[in-house]
């Protein structure tokens, strides 16, 4: 079997622009000031290994808080750029794959597509990682448009971010919580022995999540922020629900392509391009790829096996982990938090 070509993402170019000593010292001062500020913020050690810190009313993993501050001050996307957003474990990996495949469908054939040899997170980088190198990346050197991703809330993004198109994916909070708890455990186990934390008990994690304390902050406030923006600026913010995407991925892929400014042509519809992309990016297909299996090694800065991003992808898997009392509590919180907004979960 022929070896597929490996995709070389252009993101390293962000750090290759000629930099003077003055540039280096400036960035060093910027990140030093962020780290000084983070040292004074409340930190929670009850959700290892993220150890989230409270910043502007949200809980952010301590490791990425300086990057969050840098994004607020230095992220200036172009109007053509696209930002994929979601609270952790709401379908970000799938959204990245779909968005990348749609935008670049004329550049790659399905037989040698980058997603066959690269984890979706390599094709669409998180801003939190791009800004975590103590260097302000030069994003203007990247092709236009470029797709970025983030877990940051709408309130933590700079005003400039609203100039680009934002695609937000949301998921039932019960499944979101269960997936996040499993992900936390995978990360804990993947850490080296000297860094390994104690196991986070499911009940303890549930109590924290119910209070709006988790590595992504309050699930409900996170979703509401983008929901309101999607109502105010529907041409700039597309709000998607994971469950609805699972139920009819073809319809939602068409909607995504149109929103991104690259709708499918009649010829593409006739030739089955929409269905082909859905199949390429499906959970079953991505899970079976060698690049997304444990034996592929850890995933860059996270030290996580690539398979950690592909657990089950099922709707309603929460029934295998949460008691009815826990489920009813989350449903009650959801009803209270989203009351009057028009946003709901079946």
Buried (B, 14 or more C-beta within 10 A) or exposed (E): EEEBEEBEBEBEBBBEEEBEEEEEEEBEEBBEEBEEEBEEEEEBEEBBBBBBBBBEEBBBBBBBBBBBBBBBEBBEBBEBBBBBBBBBBBBBBBBBBBBBBBBBBEEBEBEEBBBBBBBBBBBBBBBBBBBBBBBBBEBEBBEEBBBBBBBBBBEBBBEEBBBBBBBBBBBBBBBBBBBBBBBBBBBBEBBEEEEEBEEBEBEEBBBBBBEBBBBBBBBBBBBBBBBBBBEEEEEBBBBBBBBBBBEEBEEBBBBBBEBBEBBBEEEBBEEEBBEBBBEBBBBEBBBEBEBBBEEBEEBEEBBBBBBBBBBEBBBEBBEEBBEEEBBEBBBEBBEEBBEEEEBEBE
